Amino acid sequence: MKSVNYEILLEVEELQCKVMEITNQLQSLNDEIAKLVRRAKKENDLIISISKDKPENKIFRLLVELGVPARLKGHRYLTCAIQKAIEDSSMLEALTKRLYPSVAKTFDTTPNRVERAIRHAIEVAFVRGKQKFIEEIFGYTISDDKGKPTNGEFIAQITAYINNL
C-alpha cells in the first residue's frame, strides 16, 4: 500500500513539473506575442501619424521609413518632386522636361544633378531600407532584373501611396 502511495506521489510531482514547464512555455509565448503586438502597434502608429501630417512631413517621414537618409540631397529633391507631383500629376509624365527642372530651380542646381541624386537615394533605400515596408508600398511593381524602381516609378508610387493615406 505504501509503495502505491509513493508511486502516486511521484506521478503527481512529475505532473506538477510538467505543468510548471508548460506554464513557463506559455509565459515565454505571451512575452513574444506582446513584443509582436508592440512592434505592430508602433508600425501602425507610424502610418497613422504619417497620414495626419502636412504633405511635406508625410513625404519626409515616409522616405526616412523607406530607408532614404535625410542627409542625402536626393532625399530633399525627392520630397520636393513628390510634393510637386501631388500638386500636379501631369509632372509625372514629363520628368526630364518639367519635374527635374522645377526641382532644380527650387534648389539652385541642374536637372542632371537632381536626377542623379534621386537615383542614388533610391539605390540607398533599396539596399539599406526596411524590405518589408518597401514591399508593402511597391509590391510586385519592381522589375526583378533591376531590383529597384526607376526614378519615375518611385515618385509615382510614393505619390499614389500618400494620396491614398
Contacts in CASP RR format, 6 or more apart in sequence:
PFRMAT RR
TARGET T0000
AUTHOR 0000-0000-0000
METHOD contacts of the structure
MODEL  1
MKSVNYEILLEVEELQCKVMEITNQLQSLNDEIAKLVRRAKKENDLIISI
SKDKPENKIFRLLVELGVPARLKGHRYLTCAIQKAIEDSSMLEALTKRLY
PSVAKTFDTTPNRVERAIRHAIEVAFVRGKQKFIEEIFGYTISDDKGKPT
NGEFIAQITAYINNL
43 133 0 8 1.000
46 61 0 8 1.000
46 65 0 8 1.000
47 165 0 8 1.000
49 61 0 8 1.000
50 57 0 8 1.000
50 58 0 8 1.000
50 61 0 8 1.000
50 62 0 8 1.000
50 65 0 8 1.000
50 165 0 8 1.000
51 58 0 8 1.000
51 165 0 8 1.000
53 61 0 8 1.000
55 83 0 8 1.000
55 86 0 8 1.000
55 162 0 8 1.000
56 79 0 8 1.000
56 83 0 8 1.000
58 162 0 8 1.000
58 165 0 8 1.000
59 78 0 8 1.000
59 79 0 8 1.000
59 82 0 8 1.000
59 83 0 8 1.000
59 158 0 8 1.000
59 162 0 8 1.000
60 70 0 8 1.000
60 75 0 8 1.000
60 79 0 8 1.000
62 158 0 8 1.000
62 161 0 8 1.000
62 162 0 8 1.000
63 70 0 8 1.000
63 75 0 8 1.000
63 78 0 8 1.000
63 79 0 8 1.000
63 121 0 8 1.000
63 125 0 8 1.000
63 158 0 8 1.000
64 70 0 8 1.000
64 75 0 8 1.000
65 130 0 8 1.000
65 133 0 8 1.000
66 125 0 8 1.000
66 129 0 8 1.000
66 130 0 8 1.000
66 133 0 8 1.000
66 134 0 8 1.000
66 137 0 8 1.000
67 124 0 8 1.000
67 125 0 8 1.000
67 128 0 8 1.000
67 129 0 8 1.000
67 130 0 8 1.000
68 74 0 8 1.000
68 75 0 8 1.000
68 78 0 8 1.000
68 121 0 8 1.000
68 122 0 8 1.000
68 124 0 8 1.000
68 125 0 8 1.000
69 75 0 8 1.000
69 124 0 8 1.000
72 117 0 8 1.000
72 120 0 8 1.000
72 121 0 8 1.000
72 124 0 8 1.000
73 107 0 8 1.000
73 113 0 8 1.000
73 117 0 8 1.000
73 121 0 8 1.000
74 114 0 8 1.000
74 117 0 8 1.000
74 118 0 8 1.000
74 120 0 8 1.000
74 121 0 8 1.000
75 121 0 8 1.000
76 107 0 8 1.000
77 103 0 8 1.000
77 107 0 8 1.000
77 114 0 8 1.000
77 117 0 8 1.000
77 118 0 8 1.000
77 121 0 8 1.000
78 118 0 8 1.000
78 121 0 8 1.000
78 122 0 8 1.000
78 154 0 8 1.000
78 155 0 8 1.000
78 158 0 8 1.000
80 103 0 8 1.000
80 106 0 8 1.000
80 107 0 8 1.000
81 91 0 8 1.000
81 99 0 8 1.000
81 100 0 8 1.000
81 103 0 8 1.000
81 114 0 8 1.000
81 118 0 8 1.000
81 155 0 8 1.000
82 155 0 8 1.000
82 158 0 8 1.000
82 159 0 8 1.000
82 162 0 8 1.000
84 91 0 8 1.000
84 99 0 8 1.000
84 102 0 8 1.000
84 103 0 8 1.000
85 91 0 8 1.000
85 92 0 8 1.000
85 99 0 8 1.000
85 155 0 8 1.000
85 156 0 8 1.000
85 159 0 8 1.000
86 159 0 8 1.000
86 162 0 8 1.000
86 163 0 8 1.000
89 159 0 8 1.000
90 98 0 8 1.000
91 98 0 8 1.000
91 99 0 8 1.000
91 102 0 8 1.000
92 99 0 8 1.000
92 152 0 8 1.000
92 155 0 8 1.000
92 156 0 8 1.000
92 159 0 8 1.000
95 115 0 8 1.000
95 151 0 8 1.000
95 152 0 8 1.000
95 155 0 8 1.000
96 111 0 8 1.000
96 115 0 8 1.000
99 155 0 8 1.000
100 111 0 8 1.000
100 112 0 8 1.000
100 114 0 8 1.000
100 115 0 8 1.000
101 111 0 8 1.000
103 111 0 8 1.000
103 114 0 8 1.000
104 110 0 8 1.000
104 111 0 8 1.000
104 113 0 8 1.000
104 114 0 8 1.000
107 114 0 8 1.000
115 151 0 8 1.000
118 151 0 8 1.000
118 154 0 8 1.000
118 155 0 8 1.000
119 151 0 8 1.000
122 148 0 8 1.000
122 149 0 8 1.000
122 151 0 8 1.000
122 154 0 8 1.000
123 148 0 8 1.000
125 134 0 8 1.000
126 134 0 8 1.000
126 147 0 8 1.000
126 148 0 8 1.000
137 157 0 8 1.000
137 158 0 8 1.000
137 161 0 8 1.000
138 149 0 8 1.000
138 157 0 8 1.000
141 149 0 8 1.000
141 153 0 8 1.000
141 157 0 8 1.000
142 148 0 8 1.000
142 149 0 8 1.000
142 153 0 8 1.000
143 149 0 8 1.000
148 154 0 8 1.000
149 157 0 8 1.000
END
